[in-house]
Amino acid sequence: MAFTFTIDGYDRNDYLILSSLEVTEGSGPHGDTCSFVIEIPNALVPDTVDRPTSGNPVEITIDKNLPTEVVHFKGIVAEVTEEPFNPDVTRYSCSCTDYTRWLDRVLITTERPAELAGDRIKALVTWILNELEGAPFPFGTSHVENGYTVEAESYDYVTLSSILSSLAETCIYHWYVDFDKEIYFYEIESADNVSPLDTSYSNILDLDDSDTNLVIGDIVISEDSTQIKNRIYIKGYSEKDSNARPETHTAEADKSFYKLFQAPWDAESTTVTVDGTPRTVVIDPLDGAQVTLDGKEGLAYICTFNMGLRFPLTDLPTAGQAIAITYHSELPDRISMFEDKASIDFFADRESYGTASVNQSSGVHSFMVSVPNVKVTSIDPIEAMGEYLLARYAWPLRSGSFTTYSLTGWKSGQYFNLTSDSAHRDIYDYESYWKSGDDETKNPVVMYVHQVRKTFQVVSDGAGGTEELVREEVEFSNQPYLS
Protein backbone atom coordinates (compact mmCIF):
# COMPACT_ATOMS: atom_id res chain seq x y z
CA MET A 1 0.00 0.00 0.00
CA ALA A 2 1.50 3.31 -1.10
CA PHE A 3 1.03 6.16 1.35
CA THR A 4 1.74 9.63 -0.05
CA PHE A 5 2.12 12.74 2.09
CA THR A 6 3.30 15.96 0.45
CA ILE A 7 3.74 19.56 1.57
CA ASP A 8 4.13 22.17 -1.15
CA GLY A 9 4.51 19.29 -3.62
CA TYR A 10 7.44 17.66 -1.79
CA ASP A 11 7.34 14.22 -0.19
CA ARG A 12 7.52 14.62 3.60
CA ASN A 13 6.52 11.08 4.58
CA ASP A 14 9.87 10.40 6.21
CA TYR A 15 9.32 13.21 8.71
CA LEU A 16 5.63 12.62 9.46
CA ILE A 17 4.54 11.25 12.85
CA LEU A 18 1.78 9.06 11.41
CA SER A 19 -0.07 8.64 14.70
CA SER A 20 -0.52 12.42 14.84
CA LEU A 21 -2.26 12.58 11.45
CA GLU A 22 -5.99 13.27 11.68
CA VAL A 23 -8.42 14.20 8.89
CA THR A 24 -11.95 15.41 9.69
CA GLU A 25 -14.52 15.62 6.93
CA GLY A 26 -17.36 18.06 7.60
CA SER A 27 -20.30 19.31 5.59
CA GLY A 28 -21.07 22.65 3.96
CA PRO A 29 -19.15 25.66 5.26
CA HIS A 30 -17.19 23.56 7.75
CA GLY A 31 -15.32 21.73 5.00
CA ASP A 32 -12.52 19.26 5.73
CA THR A 33 -9.66 19.82 8.14
CA CYS A 34 -6.39 18.07 8.80
CA SER A 35 -3.75 18.16 11.52
CA PHE A 36 -0.36 16.48 11.85
CA VAL A 37 3.10 16.73 13.36
CA ILE A 38 6.34 16.47 11.44
CA GLU A 39 9.82 16.36 12.96
CA ILE A 40 12.75 17.58 10.83
CA PRO A 41 16.45 17.43 11.74
CA ASN A 42 17.79 20.96 12.07
CA ALA A 43 20.76 20.13 9.86
CA LEU A 44 18.41 19.68 6.88
CA VAL A 45 16.67 23.06 7.22
CA PRO A 46 16.54 25.04 5.01
CA ASP A 47 19.03 23.75 2.42
CA THR A 48 17.56 20.24 2.01
CA VAL A 49 14.06 20.43 3.55
CA ASP A 50 11.91 23.55 3.75
CA ARG A 51 10.08 24.12 7.00
CA PRO A 52 6.25 24.07 6.56
CA THR A 53 4.61 27.49 6.43
CA SER A 54 1.01 28.67 6.42
CA GLY A 55 -0.36 28.67 2.89
CA ASN A 56 1.59 25.58 1.77
CA PRO A 57 -0.52 23.05 -0.19
CA VAL A 58 -0.93 19.65 1.49
CA GLU A 59 -2.01 16.36 -0.11
CA ILE A 60 -2.60 12.95 1.50
CA THR A 61 -3.39 9.83 -0.54
CA ILE A 62 -3.37 6.08 -0.05
CA ASP A 63 -3.32 3.56 -2.89
CA LYS A 64 -5.29 0.48 -1.82
CA ASN A 65 -4.40 -1.49 -4.95
CA LEU A 66 -7.16 0.35 -6.78
CA PRO A 67 -6.85 1.81 -10.29
CA THR A 68 -6.55 5.26 -8.75
CA GLU A 69 -5.36 6.56 -5.42
CA VAL A 70 -7.80 7.36 -2.63
CA VAL A 71 -7.41 11.04 -1.82
CA HIS A 72 -7.93 11.64 1.90
CA PHE A 73 -7.14 15.34 1.96
CA LYS A 74 -6.19 18.28 -0.22
CA GLY A 75 -5.89 21.75 1.21
CA ILE A 76 -3.53 24.32 2.64
CA VAL A 77 -1.63 24.75 5.88
CA ALA A 78 -3.56 27.25 7.99
CA GLU A 79 -1.37 27.39 11.11
CA VAL A 80 2.08 26.13 12.11
CA THR A 81 3.51 25.89 15.63
CA GLU A 82 7.27 25.40 15.76
CA GLU A 83 9.01 24.05 18.88
CA PRO A 84 12.25 22.20 19.67
CA PHE A 85 11.85 18.44 20.08
CA ASN A 86 15.49 17.92 21.13
CA PRO A 87 18.71 19.81 20.39
CA ASP A 88 18.93 18.31 16.91
CA VAL A 89 15.27 18.14 15.82
CA THR A 90 12.45 20.68 15.50
CA ARG A 91 8.80 19.67 15.74
CA TYR A 92 6.21 21.39 13.53
CA SER A 93 2.54 21.03 14.52
CA CYS A 94 0.34 21.92 11.57
CA SER A 95 -3.40 22.46 11.14
CA CYS A 96 -4.89 22.64 7.65
CA THR A 97 -8.18 23.48 5.94
CA ASP A 98 -9.53 22.48 2.58
CA TYR A 99 -10.45 25.04 -0.09
CA THR A 100 -14.01 25.64 1.16
CA ARG A 101 -13.04 28.80 3.03
CA TRP A 102 -11.78 30.32 -0.24
CA LEU A 103 -15.44 30.61 -1.27
CA ASP A 104 -15.78 33.62 1.05
CA ARG A 105 -12.91 35.73 -0.24
CA VAL A 106 -15.41 38.15 -1.84
CA LEU A 107 -18.55 39.39 -0.04
CA ILE A 108 -21.62 39.41 -2.26
CA THR A 109 -23.60 42.62 -2.78
CA THR A 110 -26.19 42.06 -5.48
CA GLU A 111 -29.86 41.32 -6.12
CA ARG A 112 -31.26 38.18 -7.68
CA PRO A 113 -34.75 37.54 -9.09
CA ALA A 114 -36.85 34.48 -8.35
CA GLU A 115 -35.03 31.58 -10.02
CA LEU A 116 -33.87 28.00 -9.63
CA ALA A 117 -31.46 27.61 -6.71
CA GLY A 118 -28.85 26.04 -8.99
CA ASP A 119 -29.07 28.96 -11.42
CA ARG A 120 -28.56 31.37 -8.54
CA ILE A 121 -25.42 29.59 -7.38
CA LYS A 122 -23.95 29.70 -10.89
CA ALA A 123 -24.91 33.36 -11.29
CA LEU A 124 -23.27 34.30 -7.98
CA VAL A 125 -20.04 32.52 -8.91
CA THR A 126 -20.05 34.50 -12.17
CA TRP A 127 -20.71 37.70 -10.20
CA ILE A 128 -17.67 37.03 -8.00
CA LEU A 129 -15.52 36.40 -11.08
CA ASN A 130 -16.60 39.75 -12.50
CA GLU A 131 -15.82 41.46 -9.19
CA LEU A 132 -12.32 39.98 -9.20
CA GLU A 133 -11.72 41.41 -12.70
CA GLY A 134 -9.66 38.55 -14.03
CA ALA A 135 -8.15 37.32 -10.75
CA PRO A 136 -8.74 33.59 -10.23
CA PHE A 137 -11.78 32.21 -8.43
CA PRO A 138 -11.16 28.53 -9.10
CA PHE A 139 -14.56 27.03 -8.26
CA GLY A 140 -16.57 25.03 -10.77
CA THR A 141 -20.34 24.55 -10.82
CA SER A 142 -20.74 21.54 -13.14
CA HIS A 143 -22.06 19.47 -10.20
CA VAL A 144 -24.65 22.02 -9.07
CA GLU A 145 -28.17 20.63 -9.52
CA ASN A 146 -31.21 22.83 -10.16
CA GLY A 147 -33.02 22.42 -6.86
CA TYR A 148 -36.26 24.40 -6.67
CA THR A 149 -37.35 27.93 -7.47
CA VAL A 150 -36.35 30.32 -4.68
CA GLU A 151 -37.71 33.80 -4.05
CA ALA A 152 -36.03 37.02 -5.17
CA GLU A 153 -33.45 38.23 -2.68
CA SER A 154 -31.08 41.12 -2.09
CA TYR A 155 -27.63 40.32 -0.67
CA ASP A 156 -25.77 42.92 1.39
CA TYR A 157 -22.15 41.86 1.99
CA VAL A 158 -23.01 38.18 2.41
CA THR A 159 -20.63 35.21 2.09
CA LEU A 160 -21.18 32.65 -0.63
CA SER A 161 -20.99 29.78 1.87
CA SER A 162 -23.86 31.24 3.93
CA ILE A 163 -25.96 31.61 0.77
CA LEU A 164 -25.22 27.99 -0.19
CA SER A 165 -26.30 26.82 3.28
CA SER A 166 -29.53 28.84 3.10
CA LEU A 167 -30.37 27.52 -0.37
CA ALA A 168 -29.56 23.97 0.73
CA GLU A 169 -31.99 24.10 3.66
CA THR A 170 -34.67 25.73 1.49
CA CYS A 171 -34.43 22.97 -1.11
CA ILE A 172 -33.60 20.18 1.40
CA TYR A 173 -30.26 19.74 -0.35
CA HIS A 174 -26.65 19.35 0.77
CA TRP A 175 -23.57 21.11 -0.56
CA TYR A 176 -19.81 20.79 -0.29
CA VAL A 177 -16.61 21.62 -2.17
CA ASP A 178 -14.50 18.70 -3.36
CA PHE A 179 -10.70 18.52 -3.46
CA ASP A 180 -10.71 19.76 -7.08
CA LYS A 181 -12.64 22.90 -6.03
CA GLU A 182 -15.92 21.79 -7.61
CA ILE A 183 -19.09 22.91 -5.82
CA TYR A 184 -21.60 20.09 -5.27
CA PHE A 185 -25.28 20.96 -4.65
CA TYR A 186 -27.54 17.90 -4.56
CA GLU A 187 -30.57 16.18 -3.02
CA ILE A 188 -29.86 14.79 0.43
CA GLU A 189 -31.13 11.31 -0.47
CA SER A 190 -29.98 11.04 -4.07
CA ALA A 191 -28.88 7.67 -5.44
CA ASP A 192 -25.32 9.01 -5.75
CA ASN A 193 -25.17 9.82 -2.07
CA VAL A 194 -25.79 6.48 -0.38
CA SER A 195 -23.26 5.32 2.19
CA PRO A 196 -20.64 2.54 1.74
CA LEU A 197 -23.20 0.20 3.35
CA ASP A 198 -25.02 0.13 0.01
CA THR A 199 -22.44 -2.19 -1.55
CA SER A 200 -23.00 -5.21 0.70
CA TYR A 201 -25.86 -4.32 3.05
CA SER A 202 -28.47 -2.47 0.91
CA ASN A 203 -27.53 0.76 2.70
CA ILE A 204 -28.90 -0.62 5.98
CA LEU A 205 -27.03 -0.69 9.26
CA ASP A 206 -28.84 -3.48 11.10
CA LEU A 207 -27.55 -3.54 14.66
CA ASP A 208 -28.82 -7.10 15.05
CA ASP A 209 -26.87 -8.43 12.05
CA SER A 210 -23.69 -10.30 13.00
CA ASP A 211 -22.12 -9.78 9.56
CA THR A 212 -22.40 -5.99 9.85
CA ASN A 213 -20.94 -6.16 13.34
CA LEU A 214 -17.75 -7.62 11.88
CA VAL A 215 -17.01 -4.48 9.83
CA ILE A 216 -18.59 -1.78 12.03
CA GLY A 217 -18.00 -1.50 15.76
CA ASP A 218 -18.11 0.76 18.80
CA ILE A 219 -21.68 1.74 17.96
CA VAL A 220 -23.13 4.48 20.21
CA ILE A 221 -26.77 5.60 19.90
CA SER A 222 -28.29 8.66 21.64
CA GLU A 223 -31.80 10.10 21.80
CA ASP A 224 -32.59 13.68 22.86
CA SER A 225 -36.05 15.20 23.44
CA THR A 226 -34.98 18.38 25.24
CA GLN A 227 -35.62 20.59 22.20
CA ILE A 228 -39.02 19.18 21.18
CA LYS A 229 -41.41 21.71 19.61
CA ASN A 230 -44.61 20.20 18.21
CA ARG A 231 -46.90 23.23 18.43
CA ILE A 232 -45.41 26.30 16.77
CA TYR A 233 -46.78 29.85 16.99
CA ILE A 234 -45.48 32.34 14.43
CA LYS A 235 -46.49 35.88 15.34
CA GLY A 236 -45.85 39.50 14.51
CA TYR A 237 -45.75 39.27 10.71
CA SER A 238 -47.79 41.49 8.39
CA GLU A 239 -49.97 40.05 5.66
CA LYS A 240 -51.52 41.58 2.56
CA ASP A 241 -55.33 41.55 2.73
CA SER A 242 -56.60 39.54 -0.24
CA ASN A 243 -59.64 41.82 -0.46
CA ALA A 244 -59.39 45.36 -1.81
CA ARG A 245 -60.75 48.09 0.44
CA PRO A 246 -62.48 51.13 -1.19
CA GLU A 247 -62.60 54.52 0.59
CA THR A 248 -63.97 57.88 -0.49
CA HIS A 249 -63.21 61.37 0.79
CA THR A 250 -64.39 64.84 -0.11
CA ALA A 251 -61.58 67.25 -0.85
CA GLU A 252 -61.16 70.21 1.45
CA ALA A 253 -59.58 73.52 0.56
CA ASP A 254 -55.77 73.55 0.87
CA LYS A 255 -55.76 70.06 2.41
CA SER A 256 -53.06 67.63 1.23
CA PHE A 257 -53.26 64.71 3.69
CA TYR A 258 -56.21 62.35 4.18
CA LYS A 259 -56.19 59.72 6.90
CA LEU A 260 -57.05 56.17 5.81
CA PHE A 261 -58.76 53.49 7.87
CA GLN A 262 -55.84 51.08 7.42
CA ALA A 263 -52.30 51.15 6.02
CA PRO A 264 -52.08 50.40 2.28
CA TRP A 265 -49.89 47.41 1.41
CA ASP A 266 -48.12 48.90 -1.60
CA ALA A 267 -48.41 51.41 -4.44
CA GLU A 268 -48.69 48.84 -7.23
CA SER A 269 -52.07 47.48 -6.11
CA THR A 270 -53.48 50.88 -5.06
CA THR A 271 -55.61 53.14 -7.28
CA VAL A 272 -56.47 56.81 -6.64
CA THR A 273 -58.84 59.04 -8.61
CA VAL A 274 -59.88 62.70 -8.19
CA ASP A 275 -63.33 63.31 -9.70
CA GLY A 276 -62.75 60.18 -11.76
CA THR A 277 -59.32 61.20 -13.07
CA PRO A 278 -56.63 58.65 -12.14
CA ARG A 279 -53.51 59.67 -10.28
CA THR A 280 -50.16 57.83 -10.41
CA VAL A 281 -49.63 56.23 -7.01
CA VAL A 282 -46.17 56.21 -5.40
CA ILE A 283 -44.78 55.60 -1.92
CA ASP A 284 -44.29 58.74 0.17
CA PRO A 285 -40.55 59.08 0.98
CA LEU A 286 -41.39 60.97 4.23
CA ASP A 287 -38.16 62.95 4.20
CA GLY A 288 -39.82 66.30 5.06
CA ALA A 289 -38.02 68.13 2.28
CA GLN A 290 -39.91 70.99 0.63
CA VAL A 291 -39.31 69.51 -2.80
CA THR A 292 -41.01 66.33 -1.58
CA LEU A 293 -43.97 68.26 -0.13
CA ASP A 294 -44.35 70.22 -3.36
CA GLY A 295 -44.18 66.96 -5.31
CA LYS A 296 -45.13 66.53 -8.95
CA GLU A 297 -48.41 67.06 -10.73
CA GLY A 298 -50.53 63.98 -11.32
CA LEU A 299 -49.14 62.03 -8.36
CA ALA A 300 -50.70 60.65 -5.20
CA TYR A 301 -48.53 59.49 -2.30
CA ILE A 302 -49.39 56.69 0.11
CA CYS A 303 -47.73 55.92 3.41
CA THR A 304 -47.98 52.73 5.44
CA PHE A 305 -46.31 54.39 8.46
CA ASN A 306 -49.04 56.98 9.12
CA MET A 307 -51.83 55.22 7.20
CA GLY A 308 -52.47 58.13 4.89
CA LEU A 309 -52.97 59.47 1.37
CA ARG A 310 -51.12 62.68 0.46
CA PHE A 311 -51.35 64.96 -2.58
CA PRO A 312 -48.52 67.22 -3.77
CA LEU A 313 -48.88 70.89 -2.84
CA THR A 314 -48.45 71.72 -6.52
CA ASP A 315 -51.52 69.68 -7.47
CA LEU A 316 -54.05 69.68 -4.62
CA PRO A 317 -57.63 68.53 -5.26
CA THR A 318 -60.17 71.37 -5.39
CA ALA A 319 -62.57 71.66 -2.47
CA GLY A 320 -65.61 69.48 -3.03
CA GLN A 321 -63.97 67.09 -5.49
CA ALA A 322 -64.49 63.36 -4.90
CA ILE A 323 -61.37 61.43 -3.87
CA ALA A 324 -61.55 57.65 -4.31
CA ILE A 325 -58.86 55.20 -3.21
CA THR A 326 -58.90 51.43 -3.44
CA TYR A 327 -56.13 49.53 -1.72
CA HIS A 328 -55.18 46.22 -0.15
CA SER A 329 -54.62 46.70 3.57
CA GLU A 330 -51.55 45.69 5.53
CA LEU A 331 -52.85 43.39 8.27
CA PRO A 332 -50.31 43.76 11.12
CA ASP A 333 -49.40 41.57 14.10
CA ARG A 334 -50.71 38.35 12.60
CA ILE A 335 -50.34 35.02 14.41
CA SER A 336 -50.57 31.49 13.04
CA MET A 337 -50.34 28.14 14.79
CA PHE A 338 -48.95 24.92 13.32
CA GLU A 339 -48.77 21.56 15.06
CA ASP A 340 -47.79 17.97 14.46
CA LYS A 341 -50.70 15.96 15.86
CA ALA A 342 -48.85 12.65 15.58
CA SER A 343 -45.93 14.04 17.61
CA ILE A 344 -48.34 15.30 20.26
CA ASP A 345 -49.94 11.85 20.49
CA PHE A 346 -46.50 10.21 20.61
CA PHE A 347 -45.35 12.32 23.55
CA ALA A 348 -48.69 12.04 25.35
CA ASP A 349 -48.22 8.26 25.23
CA ARG A 350 -44.53 8.36 26.18
CA GLU A 351 -44.85 10.90 29.00
CA SER A 352 -47.94 9.48 30.70
CA TYR A 353 -48.06 6.62 33.18
CA GLY A 354 -50.58 4.98 35.44
CA THR A 355 -54.23 6.04 35.61
CA ALA A 356 -54.13 9.08 37.90
CA SER A 357 -54.84 12.32 36.05
CA VAL A 358 -51.83 13.97 37.65
CA ASN A 359 -49.58 11.50 35.81
CA GLN A 360 -51.06 12.16 32.37
CA SER A 361 -49.41 14.37 29.74
CA SER A 362 -51.03 16.35 26.92
CA GLY A 363 -47.97 15.71 24.77
CA VAL A 364 -47.92 19.36 23.71
CA HIS A 365 -44.59 21.19 23.56
CA SER A 366 -45.23 24.78 22.46
CA PHE A 367 -42.84 27.28 20.97
CA MET A 368 -43.25 30.84 19.68
CA VAL A 369 -41.30 32.56 16.91
CA SER A 370 -41.57 36.35 16.62
CA VAL A 371 -41.08 37.76 13.10
CA PRO A 372 -42.10 41.45 13.37
CA ASN A 373 -40.20 42.54 10.26
CA VAL A 374 -41.66 39.91 7.92
CA LYS A 375 -44.25 40.99 5.34
CA VAL A 376 -45.97 38.36 3.20
CA THR A 377 -48.42 38.61 0.32
CA SER A 378 -49.85 35.20 1.19
CA ILE A 379 -49.73 32.76 4.07
CA ASP A 380 -47.55 30.34 2.06
CA PRO A 381 -44.12 31.48 3.40
CA ILE A 382 -45.42 31.38 6.99
CA GLU A 383 -46.78 27.87 6.45
CA ALA A 384 -43.44 26.83 4.98
CA MET A 385 -41.68 28.21 8.07
CA GLY A 386 -44.03 26.32 10.38
CA GLU A 387 -43.61 23.06 8.45
CA TYR A 388 -39.83 23.46 8.48
CA LEU A 389 -39.71 24.00 12.25
CA LEU A 390 -41.96 21.00 12.88
CA ALA A 391 -39.88 18.81 10.57
CA ARG A 392 -36.77 19.79 12.49
CA TYR A 393 -38.04 19.78 16.09
CA ALA A 394 -41.28 17.79 16.45
CA TRP A 395 -39.54 14.42 16.90
CA PRO A 396 -36.64 13.27 19.07
CA LEU A 397 -33.12 13.93 17.82
CA ARG A 398 -31.44 10.56 17.33
CA SER A 399 -27.71 10.53 16.83
CA GLY A 400 -24.76 8.25 17.16
CA SER A 401 -21.32 7.18 16.05
CA PHE A 402 -19.37 4.09 15.04
CA THR A 403 -15.90 3.14 13.86
CA THR A 404 -14.70 1.01 10.99
CA TYR A 405 -11.39 -0.05 9.47
CA SER A 406 -12.57 -2.08 6.50
CA LEU A 407 -15.82 -0.46 5.31
CA THR A 408 -14.18 2.82 4.31
CA GLY A 409 -15.24 5.64 2.01
CA TRP A 410 -17.55 7.44 4.42
CA LYS A 411 -18.19 11.13 3.71
CA SER A 412 -20.22 13.89 5.30
CA GLY A 413 -23.61 14.21 3.58
CA GLN A 414 -24.14 10.50 2.95
CA TYR A 415 -27.18 8.73 4.32
CA PHE A 416 -28.08 5.21 5.46
CA ASN A 417 -30.90 3.38 7.24
CA LEU A 418 -30.54 2.31 10.88
CA THR A 419 -32.63 -0.44 12.43
CA SER A 420 -32.88 -2.89 15.33
CA ASP A 421 -35.85 -5.08 16.19
CA SER A 422 -37.95 -4.81 19.34
CA ALA A 423 -36.18 -7.77 20.94
CA HIS A 424 -32.94 -5.81 20.93
CA ARG A 425 -32.65 -1.98 20.75
CA ASP A 426 -36.06 -1.40 19.12
CA ILE A 427 -34.82 1.32 16.75
CA TYR A 428 -37.37 2.46 14.16
CA ASP A 429 -38.78 5.63 12.59
CA TYR A 430 -41.21 7.01 15.19
CA GLU A 431 -42.74 9.55 12.83
CA SER A 432 -43.75 7.19 10.02
CA TYR A 433 -45.00 4.65 12.57
CA TRP A 434 -47.31 7.09 14.37
CA LYS A 435 -48.54 8.77 11.20
CA SER A 436 -49.27 5.55 9.33
CA GLY A 437 -51.63 4.03 11.89
CA ASP A 438 -50.02 0.68 11.09
CA ASP A 439 -49.19 -1.07 14.36
CA GLU A 440 -47.26 -3.84 12.60
CA THR A 441 -44.68 -2.02 10.45
CA LYS A 442 -41.65 -0.28 11.90
CA ASN A 443 -39.43 1.34 9.27
CA PRO A 444 -35.70 1.98 9.70
CA VAL A 445 -34.56 5.48 10.67
CA VAL A 446 -32.86 7.47 7.90
CA MET A 447 -29.54 8.74 9.27
CA TYR A 448 -27.34 11.45 7.77
CA VAL A 449 -23.56 11.50 8.15
CA HIS A 450 -22.34 14.81 9.62
CA GLN A 451 -18.68 14.19 10.26
CA VAL A 452 -16.03 11.59 9.49
CA ARG A 453 -12.82 11.56 11.51
CA LYS A 454 -9.89 9.63 10.06
CA THR A 455 -6.79 8.54 11.93
CA PHE A 456 -3.86 6.56 10.57
CA GLN A 457 -1.59 3.92 12.04
CA VAL A 458 1.07 1.46 10.93
CA VAL A 459 0.32 -2.26 11.33
CA SER A 460 1.96 -5.50 10.25
CA ASP A 461 0.90 -6.73 6.81
CA GLY A 462 1.43 -10.36 7.91
CA ALA A 463 4.34 -10.86 5.53
CA GLY A 464 7.15 -9.22 7.45
CA GLY A 465 6.29 -5.73 6.29
CA THR A 466 3.96 -2.95 7.38
CA GLU A 467 1.03 -1.03 5.97
CA GLU A 468 -0.85 2.14 6.84
CA LEU A 469 -4.32 1.45 8.25
CA VAL A 470 -7.12 4.03 8.20
CA ARG A 471 -9.60 4.18 11.07
CA GLU A 472 -12.83 6.03 10.25
CA GLU A 473 -15.06 7.33 13.05
CA VAL A 474 -18.48 8.31 11.70
CA GLU A 475 -20.94 10.67 13.43
CA PHE A 476 -24.57 10.78 12.26
CA SER A 477 -28.10 11.85 13.18
CA ASN A 478 -31.66 11.70 11.86
CA GLN A 479 -31.52 15.45 11.06
CA PRO A 480 -29.93 16.44 7.73
CA TYR A 481 -28.93 19.82 9.20
CA LEU A 482 -27.50 20.54 12.61
CA SER A 483 -26.99 23.99 14.11
Disulfide bonds with the S-S distance in Angstrom:
none
